[in-house]
Amino acid sequence: MDLNTARPIIENILFIADSPITLEKIGEVFNGEMNKGEIKKIMDELKTDYNARGIQLMEIAEGYQLCTREEYAEWIKKFYKIDKGSKLSQASLETLSIIAYKQPITRIELEEIRGVDSGGVVRTLLEKNLIKNMGRKKVPGRPMMYGTTRKFLEYFGLKSLSDLPTLEEFKDDIQRGDMYIKEERAQGELSLQQEIRHEESEIYPESDEAEDIGNGGGEQVKSDERE
């Protein structure tokens, strides 16, 4: 494939990606039609082109990602402060329901249930303050655990987690697709590149108390009681 044909394809991939894309990953898309050197050349050209534009192509975590520029951070924050309704995606609702009934749950456990990577969805729910970090599980690797927040209860009109409907009723709500959430504060305070550079524990710091949480913590609903 010639470079002029491949260039807009690569640019579209960069546009939709929510995490840095490596040269190898892009190479897989072309199924051997382009080598690493050719892809790198296109990336370098795109970086130069974006130098004169409002966004930039950055090399992050051994990959490439389109990012906002620091000098426009104030405008991005103003945009997110606009009080507007935002509908949760199907993936967000599905992930939220799993966390609600299985909490505290790690991302790995969550992905085993969903069968797909859930990093981006978890980040979105954290940003919307519908879920929170609940400390690290006392197993090798000490993965982060997640649970629902007070805002989650307010949003669904629940007094406590014990008031959760049955899992089937909750699934029916998701299928209706009639759940909305209001954006209440700007999320532009952390640039996209900062999110990638830091681990979740640094982006969403926990208290020392939360760090010591073991396999549980906070209000909890046993899944077998709700299923």
C-alpha positions as CSV (number, residue, x, y, z in Angstrom):
1,M,0.0,0.0,0.0
2,D,1.4,3.4,-0.9
3,L,1.9,6.0,1.8
4,N,-0.7,8.5,0.5
5,T,-3.4,5.8,0.8
6,A,-2.2,4.7,4.2
7,R,-1.9,8.1,5.7
8,P,-5.6,9.0,6.1
9,I,-6.3,5.5,7.4
10,I,-3.7,5.9,10.1
11,E,-5.0,9.3,11.0
12,N,-8.6,7.9,11.4
13,I,-7.2,5.2,13.7
14,L,-5.4,7.8,15.8
15,F,-8.6,9.9,16.0
16,I,-10.8,7.1,17.4
17,A,-8.2,5.5,19.7
18,D,-8.6,6.2,23.4
19,S,-5.1,5.1,24.3
20,P,-1.6,5.3,22.6
21,I,-1.3,3.1,19.5
22,T,2.0,1.4,18.8
23,L,3.6,1.1,15.3
24,E,3.2,-2.7,15.6
25,K,-0.5,-2.4,16.3
26,I,-1.0,-0.2,13.3
27,G,1.1,-2.7,11.3
28,E,-1.4,-5.4,12.2
29,V,-4.2,-3.4,10.7
30,F,-2.4,-3.3,7.3
31,N,-1.7,-7.1,7.6
32,G,1.8,-6.8,6.4
33,E,1.1,-4.3,3.6
34,M,3.2,-1.7,5.4
35,N,6.5,-2.1,7.3
36,K,7.4,-0.4,10.6
37,G,9.6,2.1,8.8
38,E,6.9,3.3,6.5
39,I,4.4,3.7,9.3
40,K,7.0,5.6,11.3
41,K,7.5,8.0,8.4
42,I,3.8,8.7,8.2
43,M,3.7,9.4,12.0
44,D,6.6,11.8,11.7
45,E,4.8,13.6,8.9
46,L,1.6,13.8,10.9
47,K,3.5,15.2,13.9
48,T,4.9,17.9,11.7
49,D,1.4,18.7,10.2
50,Y,-0.2,18.9,13.6
51,N,2.4,21.4,14.9
52,A,0.4,24.1,13.2
53,R,-3.0,22.9,14.5
54,G,-4.9,23.0,17.8
55,I,-4.2,19.4,18.7
56,Q,-0.9,17.5,18.6
57,L,0.3,14.0,17.9
58,M,2.4,12.9,20.9
59,E,4.6,9.8,21.5
60,I,3.4,8.4,24.8
61,A,4.1,5.0,26.4
62,E,5.8,3.7,23.3
63,G,2.9,4.6,21.2
64,Y,1.2,7.6,19.5
65,Q,-1.9,9.5,20.5
66,L,-3.7,12.7,19.5
67,C,-3.8,15.1,22.4
68,T,-5.1,18.5,23.3
69,R,-2.6,21.3,23.9
70,E,-1.8,22.6,27.3
71,E,-2.3,26.2,26.2
72,Y,-6.0,25.5,25.5
73,A,-6.7,23.8,28.8
74,E,-8.8,26.7,30.1
75,W,-11.1,26.5,27.1
76,I,-11.5,22.8,27.5
77,K,-12.5,23.3,31.1
78,K,-15.1,25.9,30.1
79,F,-16.6,23.4,27.7
80,Y,-17.0,20.7,30.3
81,K,-18.5,23.2,32.7
82,I,-21.5,23.6,30.4
83,D,-24.5,22.1,32.2
84,K,-25.7,19.6,29.7
85,G,-27.2,16.1,29.8
86,S,-25.0,13.2,28.8
87,K,-26.3,9.7,28.1
88,L,-24.3,6.8,29.4
89,S,-23.2,4.4,26.7
90,Q,-24.3,0.8,26.7
91,A,-20.8,-0.3,27.7
92,S,-20.8,2.2,30.6
93,L,-24.2,1.0,31.9
94,E,-23.2,-2.7,31.6
95,T,-20.0,-2.0,33.4
96,L,-21.7,0.0,36.1
97,S,-24.3,-2.8,36.7
98,I,-21.5,-5.4,37.2
99,I,-19.6,-3.2,39.6
100,A,-22.8,-2.4,41.5
101,Y,-23.7,-6.1,42.1
102,K,-20.1,-7.5,42.4
103,Q,-18.4,-4.8,44.4
104,P,-15.7,-4.5,45.5
105,I,-14.3,-5.8,42.2
106,T,-11.0,-5.4,40.4
107,R,-10.7,-4.4,36.7
108,I,-9.4,-7.9,35.8
109,E,-12.4,-9.5,37.5
110,L,-14.7,-7.1,35.6
111,E,-13.1,-7.8,32.3
112,E,-13.4,-11.6,32.9
113,I,-17.2,-11.0,33.2
114,R,-17.5,-8.6,30.3
115,G,-15.0,-10.4,28.0
116,V,-13.6,-7.1,26.7
117,D,-11.1,-4.5,27.9
118,S,-12.8,-2.1,30.2
119,G,-10.1,0.4,31.0
120,G,-11.7,3.3,29.1
121,V,-15.2,2.7,30.5
122,V,-13.9,2.4,34.1
123,R,-12.1,5.7,33.6
124,T,-15.3,7.4,32.3
125,L,-17.3,6.1,35.3
126,L,-14.6,7.4,37.7
127,E,-14.7,10.8,36.0
128,K,-18.4,10.9,36.4
129,N,-18.0,10.0,40.0
130,L,-20.4,7.0,39.7
131,I,-17.7,4.6,41.0
132,K,-14.7,5.0,43.2
133,N,-11.4,3.3,44.2
134,M,-11.9,1.1,47.2
135,G,-8.3,0.2,47.9
136,R,-6.2,-2.6,46.7
137,K,-7.0,-6.3,46.9
138,K,-4.5,-8.3,49.1
139,V,-3.4,-10.6,46.3
140,P,-0.3,-10.7,44.2
141,G,0.0,-7.4,42.2
142,R,-2.4,-5.7,44.6
143,P,-4.9,-4.7,41.9
144,M,-7.2,-1.7,42.5
145,M,-10.8,-2.5,43.5
146,Y,-13.9,-0.5,42.5
147,G,-17.3,0.2,44.1
148,T,-20.2,2.6,43.6
149,T,-20.4,6.0,45.1
150,R,-23.0,8.1,46.9
151,K,-23.7,9.8,43.6
152,F,-24.6,6.4,42.1
153,L,-27.3,6.1,44.8
154,E,-28.6,9.6,44.2
155,Y,-28.7,9.0,40.5
156,F,-30.8,5.9,40.7
157,G,-32.9,7.2,43.7
158,L,-31.6,4.6,46.1
159,K,-31.4,5.0,49.9
160,S,-28.6,2.4,50.1
161,L,-27.2,-0.5,48.2
162,S,-29.7,-2.8,49.9
163,D,-32.4,-1.0,47.9
164,L,-30.9,-2.2,44.6
165,P,-33.5,-3.9,42.3
166,T,-32.9,-7.4,41.2
167,L,-30.3,-7.9,38.5
168,E,-32.9,-8.6,35.9
169,E,-34.8,-5.4,36.7
170,F,-31.5,-3.5,36.4
171,K,-30.8,-5.1,33.1
172,D,-34.2,-4.0,31.8
173,D,-33.4,-0.4,32.7
174,I,-30.2,-0.7,30.8
175,Q,-32.0,-2.1,27.7
176,R,-34.5,0.7,27.7
177,G,-31.5,3.1,27.4
178,D,-33.3,5.9,29.3
179,M,-30.7,6.6,31.9
180,Y,-29.0,10.0,31.8
181,I,-26.4,11.7,34.0
182,K,-25.6,15.4,34.4
183,E,-22.0,16.5,34.0
184,E,-21.3,18.6,37.1
185,R,-17.8,19.7,36.9
186,A,-14.9,20.1,34.4
187,Q,-12.8,17.2,33.5
188,G,-10.2,19.2,31.7
189,E,-8.1,19.7,34.7
190,L,-6.1,16.6,33.8
191,S,-4.9,16.6,30.2
192,L,-5.2,13.4,28.2
193,Q,-1.5,12.9,28.2
194,Q,-1.3,13.1,32.0
195,E,-3.9,10.4,32.3
196,I,-1.8,8.1,30.2
197,R,1.5,8.9,32.0
198,H,0.2,8.2,35.5
199,E,-1.3,5.0,36.9
200,E,-4.8,5.1,38.2
201,S,-3.6,5.3,41.8
202,E,-1.8,8.6,41.0
203,I,-4.6,10.1,38.9
204,Y,-7.3,9.2,41.5
205,P,-5.4,9.2,44.8
206,E,-6.7,7.2,47.7
207,S,-6.4,7.8,51.3
208,D,-4.0,5.6,53.4
209,E,-7.1,4.1,54.9
210,A,-8.3,3.0,51.5
211,E,-5.0,1.4,50.7
212,D,-5.4,-0.9,53.7
213,I,-8.7,-2.3,52.5
214,G,-8.5,-6.0,52.0
215,N,-10.9,-8.1,50.0
216,G,-13.8,-6.0,50.9
217,G,-14.8,-2.6,52.3
218,G,-17.7,-0.2,52.4
219,E,-21.2,-1.1,51.6
220,Q,-21.4,-4.3,49.7
221,V,-24.1,-6.4,48.1
222,K,-23.7,-10.1,47.7
223,S,-24.3,-11.1,44.1
224,D,-26.1,-14.3,45.0
225,E,-28.7,-12.3,46.9
226,R,-29.4,-10.2,43.8
227,E,-29.3,-12.7,41.0
